[in-house]
Amino acid sequence: MADEANRAAFLEIQGRMIEISGKLKQVQNQLRNKEGEKKRAFLTLEELRQLSDNTNTYKSIGRTFVLEPKSVLMNEQEQKLQDSETAIASLQTSKEYLEKQMAEVENNLRELLQQDPGGLESKVLDALG
């Protein structure tokens, strides 16, 4: 009876661990993408700042390039930079939360193993290996 309860608890913990690690990877990928967007916006802004105000600047829309004033392009890049920074802060908070959840689940697994080290250890090794 206790063995069956431990097995059910292990399977639940294993499911949560898989779910949390998947979410964590997703957040890390989104974070990496937003950091890339932020860097592109920053570099584009730096290049635009070096140009004189009367320089013809073009905005890429698909395969087409549209003539836009420098100020419009700078405003767009500044907005992208701010949006990226906001998203990065939010994703960082989510990442920290998921990391805490993962540590909690790992702790729960350790406690479960300490309760019944002989019976569950072989099941854990079978599930992991």
N, C-alpha and C positions, 0 to 999 in steps of 0.2 A: 504494500500500500504506500509506504513512505517512498519506496523506490519509484513508483509511478508518479507520485507528486513531484519528486525531484526532477524526473524526466520532463514532466510538463512545464515546470518552472524553467528548466534549462532551455527547452524549445522556445518558450516565450522570450527569454533573455536573448537567445540567439537571433530571433526574429527582430527584436528591437535594435540589436547591434547592427544587423544588416541594413535595416531601414535608416538608422541614424548615419551610418557610414556613407550610404548613398546620398542622403541629403547634404552631408558635409562635403562630399566630392562636388556636388552640383553647386554649392555656394562658393567653393574654392574656384571652380571654373568661371562662375559669374564675376567673382572678384578679379580674377586675372583679366577677363575681357574688359571690365570697367577701367582697370588700371591702364590697359592699352589705349582705350578711348581717351582717357585723361592725358596720356602722354602725347598722343597724336594732336589733340586740341591745343596743348601747351606749345608743342613745336610749331604748329601752324600759326598760332598767335605770335610767336617769336619772329617767324619769317614775315608775317604781315606788318609787324611794327617797324621793320627795317625799310619798308617801302614808303615812298613819298605818297602824299594824299591824292595826287592826281594820277597815280598809276592805274592802268586798266587791270582789274582783277576779275577773275571768272570763278563761278561756282559750278561744280560738277553735279549734274542731275542725270543719273543714269549714264548714257553715252553722250549726252549733250552738255555743252558748257555754256552758261548764261553769264553775260556781263553784269556784274554787281558792283556797287560802290564798296570801297575798302571798309568803310564803317559798318556796313551791313554784315560783311564776312567776319569782321572782328567781333561784333556783337554775338553772332551765332557761335563762334568758337568760345567766347567767354561763357556763354550759356551752357555749352556742352561741357566745359571744364567744371563749372559749378554743379551741374547735374551729376557728373561723374563723381565728384567729391562727396556729394550727398549720398549717392548710391553706395559708394565704397564704405562710408561710415556705417550705413545700415547693414550692409553685407558683413562687415567686420563684427558687428554686434551679434548677428545671426550665427556667424562662425564660432564666436566665443561661447554662445549658448549651446550650440550643438556639441562643442568639445566638452563642455561640462556634463552634458547628458551622456556622452560616450564614456567619460570617466566614471560616472555614476553606474552605468550599466556594467562596465568592467569590474567595478567594486562589488556589485551584486553577484556577478559570476564567481568572483573569488570567494565571497561568503558562502555561496552555494557549494562550491568545491570543498571548502573547509568543513561543512556540515557532513558531507558524505564523500570523503576523498576517494575511497576505493571503488565504489559503484559508479560514480559519475565520471571519474577520470578516464576510464576506458571509453565511455560514450562521448566525452568531449573530444578525445583524440580521434575517435571514429568520425565524428562530425566535422572536425577541422581538417583531417587528413584524408 
